[in-house]
Amino acid sequence: HELGWYEEALPLEERALVITEAVLGPDHPSTTIRLGNLARTLGELGRYEEALPLKRRALVITEAVLGPDHPSTAIRLGNLARTLSDLGRYEEALPLDQRALVITEAVLGPDHPSTAIRLGNLARTLSDLGRYEEALPLDQRALVITEAALGPDHPDTATSLGNLARTLSDLGRYEEALPLEERALVITEATLGPDHPDTALRLGNLARLQGAIADDEEAS
């Protein structure tokens, strides 16, 4: 999966789920991990409709076994919200992202890397709804937390940089977004390699931003 070989990962995830469910039962926390991993791989393959019921089931099990305010419940909420967003169901995703952030911040603290992830996810959903001004401070805070907790050259820092750059771009602030997107590419390529899917994503984002700047200059 980390190499981007999703088609090869899929049958392994499917088999892992079958084994775990058979040995530990359908309502075991480890089963929810397998459900989530399989759903993630299906999502990477664009098979969101198939991923959705797996993520719903993982949330139901986790909340029943670990409670509504457990960090793992927050993860399941965030994962389900992401798939709903992938399906264009942003209004349904928003309260899940909001609840995931509240749980994570309350349990793990305001400066935890997981809190940064929840902030970034909520900001993304707000942006999907066109609420860019509300998303911006969340993306900014997520970057500060991630960089402080994990360092300036961590892949998660690159993700936060890219998220902030995208929101700035959505607001038409292309010149502010450009150095963030460039830095995100440098970090991703250095840590994950030139042929990783995330590197391709960064290259595409940077190219689009450069195109938007060129168009903006031409228009002016």
C-alpha angles and dihedrals in degrees: 000000000000089000091053094248094137098157090057092045094053101074090044091054091047092051092046090055093050092050096045094047092048095049104034101024137249095282100047119120090236089058089058089054090054091046091051094047093049091047091050092054091047088051092052087055091051093250095132097151090059092045095051100073091045091055092045091052092047090054094049092050095044094048092048095047103035102024136250095281100048119119090237089057088054090053091052091048091052093047092051091047090053093054092046088052091049086056091050093251095130098152090058092046096051101073090045091054091046093051092046090055094048092051095045095047092047095049104033101026137249095282100048119119089236089058088054090053091051091048090051093048093049091047090052093052091048089051090050086057091050093251095130098152090058092046096052101072090045092054091046092051092046091055093050092050095045095047092048094047102038105020136252095283102048120119090237089057088054089052092051091048091051092048092052091046091052093051091048088050091050087056091050093249094131099154091056091047096050101074090045092053091046091051092047090055093049092051094045095048092047096048104033102025136249095280100050119117090238090057089052089051092052092048090051093048092049092048092051091049092049089050091051091051091050091050091047092051092047092050092051 
